[in-house]
C-alpha cells in the first residue's frame, strides 16, 4: 500500500502532460493538484517542522508533504534509506 507522500494529486493521464512531473522533483505547492485533503494532513509551523530531524524529506512526491506534521512524524527516516542502500 502506498503512503500518502508517495502519491501525486493527479491521475496518470494528467501526469503525462503535467509540467511539474519532472523525475526526481516534487510537485510544487502552488500546483492545483498538490493540495492535500486527507484528514491526517496538518501543516507544521515554526519549530514543529524540525520535530523529527531524521525524516527523509527527499522522499515525498509533493513538496507540501515536507511540512506536514503527519509526514514528519510517520515518514521514512534517513537511517531507513541508508540501511536499504
C-alpha positions in Angstrom: 0.0 0.0 0.0 1.3 3.4 -1.0 1.8 6.1 1.6 0.1 9.5 1.1 3.5 11.1 0.4 4.1 8.6 -2.4 1.1 9.8 -4.4 0.7 12.8 -6.7 -2.7 14.5 -6.7 -3.3 14.0 -10.4 -4.0 10.8 -12.4 -1.7 9.1 -14.9 -3.2 11.0 -17.9 -2.6 14.3 -16.2 0.9 13.3 -15.1 1.8 12.5 -18.8 1.3 16.2 -19.7 2.0 18.0 -16.4 4.9 20.4 -16.5 5.6 19.6 -12.8 6.0 15.9 -13.4 9.8 16.0 -13.6 11.6 12.9 -12.4 13.3 13.5 -9.1 11.4 16.7 -8.5 8.4 17.1 -6.2 5.2 18.8 -7.2 5.4 22.5 -6.2 3.0 23.7 -3.5 1.3 26.1 -6.0 0.2 23.2 -8.2 -3.6 22.8 -8.2 -3.3 19.1 -7.6 -0.7 19.3 -4.8 -3.2 20.3 -2.1 -3.8 17.6 0.5 -7.4 17.0 1.7 -6.6 14.0 3.8 -7.8 14.2 7.5 -4.2 13.4 8.6 -2.7 16.5 6.9 -1.7 19.2 9.3 0.8 21.9 8.4 3.6 22.2 10.9 4.6 25.7 11.8 7.8 27.1 13.3 10.0 24.6 15.2 7.4 21.9 14.8 8.8 21.4 11.3 12.0 20.1 12.9 10.4 17.7 15.5 11.9 14.8 13.6 15.3 15.8 12.1 15.8 12.2 10.9 12.8 12.2 8.5 13.9 11.9 4.9 12.4 15.0 3.2 13.7 13.9 -0.2 11.0 11.1 -0.4 7.7 12.9 -0.9 6.5 13.5 -4.5 4.7 16.6 -3.3 6.6 19.5 -1.7 3.7 20.2 0.6 4.3 16.9 2.4 7.7 18.1 3.7 5.9 20.5 6.1 3.1 18.1 7.1 3.0 17.0 10.7 1.9 13.5 9.8 4.8 13.1 7.3 7.3 14.5 9.8 6.1 12.0 12.5 5.5 8.9 10.3 7.6 9.4 7.2 10.6 7.3 6.3 13.8 8.2 8.1 17.3 8.8 6.7 18.5 5.8 8.7 16.0 3.6 6.9 17.2 4.8 3.5 20.8 4.2 4.4 20.0 0.6 5.6 18.3 -0.1 2.3 21.2 1.1 0.2 
